[in-house]
Amino acid sequence: MNKYITSIIFIILLGGCKLRWGFLSILFLAFQIQGHAQISKGGEVQEWMDLYVPYADDVMPYRLMEPMGFDVRKRYPVIVSLHGGGGSGKDNRKQLKVWNNQLAESQRRADYPCYVLAPQADHLWDGAHLEKIKGLIAALPSVDMDRIYMLGHSMGGHGTNVLIQLDPGYFAAVAPSAGTGRKQDSDFIDATVIKDIPMWAFHGDKDNVCPIGPQLTLFAEMKALGGNMKLTTWKGDGHGVSGKFIPGAGNGTTQVSSDRCDPEPDFMKWLFNQSLSN
């Protein structure tokens, strides 16, 4: 419990039992605030969503988190974050998911300074979205164009797999979570097109929304091609695994398609190791 909540409780307790209902109301509000807030090392309370500045756009609204301690003399990677079906719309808010919260944590931002671009779509990710994303990135200052990354879960994982096929030379690395599995997607990925893109895919082996079968088929194809793909399978997990790929979890087993794959076990370290210039 942070110092602000502790102070509220102390003051109200001094007022005696007549204020018990006020105490309960304010305590409930305080815990709600605490649940949505991020506590930095300096004790400063900050809404993590506010770090993602909203930009209106009729075609594709988006939010952007800039690198911590931005220095115009440096070059920064960009992480493109694609939401799943639950983030669809045009409210420019629902697309911020658990991994966006994780990327907004103070220590992670300090360790891995970068832009995080979180666009919002109202239908499946497609070529028009990709061109819009590329235009937004081109307009950002101090971008390292050799280190553009993309990740997403469910519809966002599917979108990651789709967009890399449209421009295989643009992204330095991708990380689709539960990105395959719908019946109509059984043959939507051409492994020969994406085999050279560093990919780390994630999937729950009990996923009933996007079954793991097509993911295993893709991995087998990438293995036969000597592709650059890692696959982490979450044992016993269903579809709701989007909060696991950044911090990792004990129930994951990782396979590699070839010795080309970076063996780094930490996701963020692996991601930031990848560059088109490598």
C-alpha positions as a Python dict, from the first residue, in 0.01 Angstrom:
ca = {
    (1, 'M'): (0, 0, 0),
    (2, 'N'): (154, 334, -99),
    (3, 'K'): (202, 633, 126),
    (4, 'Y'): (-102, 823, -11),
    (5, 'I'): (-348, 549, 76),
    (6, 'T'): (-186, 501, 417),
    (7, 'S'): (-229, 873, 490),
    (8, 'I'): (-599, 866, 395),
    (9, 'I'): (-665, 569, 626),
    (10, 'F'): (-479, 732, 917),
    (11, 'I'): (-665, 1063, 889),
    (12, 'I'): (-1008, 902, 871),
    (13, 'L'): (-938, 668, 1160),
    (14, 'L'): (-866, 975, 1374),
    (15, 'G'): (-1216, 1098, 1301),
    (16, 'G'): (-1374, 807, 1491),
    (17, 'C'): (-1641, 555, 1408),
    (18, 'K'): (-1897, 815, 1291),
    (19, 'L'): (-1699, 839, 970),
    (20, 'R'): (-1688, 462, 913),
    (21, 'W'): (-1895, 476, 593),
    (22, 'G'): (-1686, 764, 458),
    (23, 'F'): (-1380, 563, 542),
    (24, 'L'): (-1503, 260, 352),
    (25, 'S'): (-1598, 469, 48),
    (26, 'I'): (-1268, 651, 31),
    (27, 'L'): (-1072, 330, 93),
    (28, 'F'): (-1257, 163, -195),
    (29, 'L'): (-1178, 459, -419),
    (30, 'A'): (-815, 456, -312),
    (31, 'F'): (-774, 91, -399),
    (32, 'Q'): (-935, 152, -737),
    (33, 'I'): (-685, 430, -803),
    (34, 'Q'): (-402, 204, -687),
    (35, 'G'): (-521, -70, -922),
    (36, 'H'): (-494, 156, -1226),
    (37, 'A'): (-179, 341, -1127),
    (38, 'Q'): (184, 268, -1184),
    (39, 'I'): (422, 335, -895),
    (40, 'S'): (761, 450, -1012),
    (41, 'K'): (1082, 408, -811),
    (42, 'G'): (1046, 764, -685),
    (43, 'G'): (699, 691, -550),
    (44, 'E'): (526, 902, -814),
    (45, 'V'): (177, 782, -903),
    (46, 'Q'): (108, 781, -1274),
    (47, 'E'): (-163, 634, -1494),
    (48, 'W'): (20, 398, -1727),
    (49, 'M'): (-231, 456, -2006),
    (50, 'D'): (-145, 826, -2003),
    (51, 'L'): (204, 736, -2122),
    (52, 'Y'): (40, 635, -2451),
    (53, 'V'): (-58, 967, -2609),
    (54, 'P'): (-373, 936, -2824),
    (55, 'Y'): (-382, 1061, -3184),
    (56, 'A'): (-710, 1080, -3373),
    (57, 'D'): (-736, 941, -3724),
    (58, 'D'): (-1046, 851, -3923),
    (59, 'V'): (-882, 542, -4071),
    (60, 'M'): (-665, 416, -3787),
    (61, 'P'): (-653, 597, -3452),
    (62, 'Y'): (-340, 520, -3255),
    (63, 'R'): (-152, 578, -2934),
    (64, 'L'): (219, 640, -2902),
    (65, 'M'): (454, 601, -2606),
    (66, 'E'): (783, 782, -2658),
    (67, 'P'): (1119, 657, -2528),
    (68, 'M'): (1197, 738, -2168),
    (69, 'G'): (1463, 1008, -2147),
    (70, 'F'): (1434, 1088, -2516),
    (71, 'D'): (1762, 1215, -2663),
    (72, 'V'): (1756, 1346, -3019),
    (73, 'R'): (2117, 1233, -3063),
    (74, 'K'): (2020, 868, -3019),
    (75, 'R'): (1829, 625, -3240),
    (76, 'Y'): (1540, 429, -3094),
    (77, 'P'): (1368, 105, -3193),
    (78, 'V'): (992, 96, -3249),
    (79, 'I'): (760, -174, -3117),
    (80, 'V'): (436, -198, -3315),
    (81, 'S'): (166, -343, -3090),
    (82, 'L'): (-135, -505, -3261),
    (83, 'H'): (-441, -564, -3045),
    (84, 'G'): (-672, -863, -3061),
    (85, 'G'): (-1043, -870, -3140),
    (86, 'G'): (-1137, -725, -2802),
    (87, 'G'): (-949, -405, -2885),
    (88, 'S'): (-1127, -342, -3214),
    (89, 'G'): (-1309, -13, -3268),
    (90, 'K'): (-1230, 356, -3287),
    (91, 'D'): (-1238, 466, -2923),
    (92, 'N'): (-854, 482, -2919),
    (93, 'R'): (-837, 314, -2579),
    (94, 'K'): (-941, -51, -2597),
    (95, 'Q'): (-631, -141, -2799),
    (96, 'L'): (-411, -94, -2490),
    (97, 'K'): (-366, -442, -2347),
    (98, 'V'): (-175, -615, -2069),
    (99, 'W'): (151, -618, -2266),
    (100, 'N'): (121, -242, -2320),
    (101, 'N'): (105, -206, -1943),
    (102, 'Q'): (413, -425, -1910),
    (103, 'L'): (602, -220, -2169),
    (104, 'A'): (509, 96, -1975),
    (105, 'E'): (670, -22, -1650),
    (106, 'S'): (941, 220, -1542),
    (107, 'Q'): (1227, -27, -1516),
    (108, 'R'): (1147, -189, -1849),
    (109, 'R'): (1131, 152, -2019),
    (110, 'A'): (1467, 244, -1866),
    (111, 'D'): (1625, -84, -1975),
    (112, 'Y'): (1473, -82, -2324),
    (113, 'P'): (1407, 276, -2440),
    (114, 'C'): (1193, 270, -2752),
    (115, 'Y'): (876, 395, -2914),
    (116, 'V'): (565, 180, -2870),
    (117, 'L'): (304, 237, -3140),
    (118, 'A'): (-41, 97, -3061),
    (119, 'P'): (-278, 146, -3357),
    (120, 'Q'): (-646, 52, -3346),
    (121, 'A'): (-834, -130, -3622),
    (122, 'D'): (-1205, -195, -3666),
    (123, 'H'): (-1146, -504, -3885),
    (124, 'L'): (-870, -759, -3943),
    (125, 'W'): (-523, -612, -3990),
    (126, 'D'): (-443, -561, -4359),
    (127, 'G'): (-217, -388, -4609),
    (128, 'A'): (-380, -48, -4561),
    (129, 'H'): (-298, -65, -4190),
    (130, 'L'): (60, -158, -4270),
    (131, 'E'): (107, 140, -4501),
    (132, 'K'): (-39, 370, -4236),
    (133, 'I'): (192, 222, -3971),
    (134, 'K'): (497, 265, -4194),
    (135, 'G'): (402, 627, -4261),
    (136, 'L'): (369, 703, -3891),
    (137, 'I'): (706, 547, -3813),
    (138, 'A'): (874, 735, -4098),
    (139, 'A'): (758, 1064, -3942),
    (140, 'L'): (897, 989, -3594),
    (141, 'P'): (1224, 1157, -3491),
    (142, 'S'): (1536, 956, -3411),
    (143, 'V'): (1407, 615, -3519),
    (144, 'D'): (1641, 323, -3575),
    (145, 'M'): (1489, 190, -3899),
    (146, 'D'): (1692, -130, -3865),
    (147, 'R'): (1505, -217, -3546),
    (148, 'I'): (1132, -206, -3614),
    (149, 'Y'): (955, -482, -3421),
    (150, 'M'): (597, -606, -3422),
    (151, 'L'): (398, -813, -3176),
    (152, 'G'): (36, -891, -3097),
    (153, 'H'): (-205, -1147, -2953),
    (154, 'S'): (-492, -1338, -3119),
    (155, 'M'): (-618, -1111, -3398),
    (156, 'G'): (-299, -913, -3337),
    (157, 'G'): (-86, -1226, -3368),
    (158, 'H'): (-270, -1315, -3687),
    (159, 'G'): (-212, -958, -3809),
    (160, 'T'): (158, -988, -3732),
    (161, 'N'): (178, -1299, -3950),
    (162, 'V'): (-17, -1127, -4227),
    (163, 'L'): (173, -798, -4234),
    (164, 'I'): (520, -951, -4239),
    (165, 'Q'): (428, -1134, -4559),
    (166, 'L'): (334, -804, -4724),
    (167, 'D'): (679, -653, -4658),
    (168, 'P'): (922, -919, -4531),
    (169, 'G'): (1217, -680, -4530),
    (170, 'Y'): (1067, -412, -4307),
    (171, 'F'): (1053, -570, -3961),
    (172, 'A'): (1364, -680, -3773),
    (173, 'A'): (1172, -927, -3554),
    (174, 'V'): (815, -1028, -3472),
    (175, 'A'): (638, -1201, -3185),
    (176, 'P'): (288, -1336, -3259),
    (177, 'S'): (95, -1478, -2963),
    (178, 'A'): (-190, -1718, -3051),
    (179, 'G'): (-152, -1591, -3405),
    (180, 'T'): (-275, -1898, -3591),
    (181, 'G'): (-558, -2140, -3546),
    (182, 'R'): (-879, -2016, -3706),
    (183, 'K'): (-1013, -2273, -3952),
    (184, 'Q'): (-999, -2034, -4246),
    (185, 'D'): (-634, -1956, -4166),
    (186, 'S'): (-501, -2307, -4215),
    (187, 'D'): (-288, -2206, -4513),
    (188, 'F'): (-264, -1826, -4485),
    (189, 'I'): (107, -1819, -4398),
    (190, 'D'): (370, -1883, -4663),
    (191, 'A'): (672, -2001, -4465),
    (192, 'T'): (903, -1949, -4761),
    (193, 'V'): (829, -1575, -4749),
    (194, 'I'): (895, -1524, -4378),
    (195, 'K'): (1161, -1787, -4303),
    (196, 'D'): (1440, -1530, -4261),
    (197, 'I'): (1255, -1297, -4022),
    (198, 'P'): (1345, -1361, -3656),
    (199, 'M'): (1018, -1481, -3505),
    (200, 'W'): (932, -1588, -3154),
    (201, 'A'): (580, -1729, -3147),
    (202, 'F'): (376, -1816, -2836),
    (203, 'H'): (75, -2043, -2795),
    (204, 'G'): (-124, -2220, -2523),
    (205, 'D'): (-153, -2592, -2594),
    (206, 'K'): (-517, -2594, -2475),
    (207, 'D'): (-626, -2293, -2680),
    (208, 'N'): (-981, -2355, -2805),
    (209, 'V'): (-1016, -2014, -2972),
    (210, 'C'): (-705, -2034, -3189),
    (211, 'P'): (-602, -2401, -3168),
    (212, 'I'): (-232, -2474, -3166),
    (213, 'G'): (-244, -2722, -3457),
    (214, 'P'): (-174, -2470, -3738),
    (215, 'Q'): (102, -2316, -3525),
    (216, 'L'): (274, -2653, -3498),
    (217, 'T'): (234, -2701, -3874),
    (218, 'L'): (400, -2363, -3939),
    (219, 'F'): (684, -2449, -3702),
    (220, 'A'): (742, -2780, -3882),
    (221, 'E'): (755, -2595, -4216),
    (222, 'M'): (1000, -2341, -4077),
    (223, 'K'): (1214, -2621, -3937),
    (224, 'A'): (1223, -2795, -4276),
    (225, 'L'): (1330, -2466, -4438),
    (226, 'G'): (1593, -2390, -4176),
    (227, 'G'): (1394, -2083, -4080),
    (228, 'N'): (1452, -1840, -3795),
    (229, 'M'): (1164, -1925, -3561),
    (230, 'K'): (1131, -1996, -3192),
    (231, 'L'): (807, -2140, -3052),
    (232, 'T'): (712, -2128, -2686),
    (233, 'T'): (421, -2353, -2588),
    (234, 'W'): (241, -2273, -2264),
    (235, 'K'): (153, -2612, -2113),
    (236, 'G'): (-206, -2636, -1987),
    (237, 'D'): (-300, -2283, -2099),
    (238, 'G'): (-586, -2175, -2320),
    (239, 'H'): (-624, -1855, -2519),
    (240, 'G'): (-563, -1601, -2240),
    (241, 'V'): (-183, -1600, -2245),
    (242, 'S'): (-115, -1245, -2367),
    (243, 'G'): (37, -1142, -2034),
    (244, 'K'): (307, -1409, -2045),
    (245, 'F'): (532, -1353, -2343),
    (246, 'I'): (709, -1040, -2215),
    (247, 'P'): (782, -1148, -1854),
    (248, 'G'): (790, -1521, -1930),
    (249, 'A'): (636, -1801, -1724),
    (250, 'G'): (742, -2132, -1576),
    (251, 'N'): (507, -2346, -1784),
    (252, 'G'): (663, -2252, -2118),
    (253, 'T'): (867, -2489, -2334),
    (254, 'T'): (1065, -2333, -2620),
    (255, 'Q'): (1175, -2503, -2942),
    (256, 'V'): (1394, -2359, -3219),
    (257, 'S'): (1362, -2425, -3591),
    (258, 'S'): (1735, -2407, -3662),
    (259, 'D'): (2070, -2299, -3522),
    (260, 'R'): (2005, -1957, -3677),
    (261, 'C'): (1776, -1873, -3386),
    (262, 'D'): (1909, -1645, -3113),
    (263, 'P'): (1911, -1868, -2800),
    (264, 'E'): (1853, -1573, -2564),
    (265, 'P'): (1580, -1691, -2318),
    (266, 'D'): (1462, -1346, -2206),
    (267, 'F'): (1207, -1205, -2450),
    (268, 'M'): (1298, -837, -2427),
    (269, 'K'): (1670, -908, -2454),
    (270, 'W'): (1602, -1133, -2753),
    (271, 'L'): (1383, -871, -2920),
    (272, 'F'): (1633, -586, -2882),
    (273, 'N'): (1916, -810, -3005),
    (274, 'Q'): (1751, -830, -3348),
    (275, 'S'): (1842, -585, -3621),
    (276, 'L'): (1825, -577, -4000),
    (277, 'S'): (2192, -486, -3994),
    (278, 'N'): (2290, -811, -3818),
}
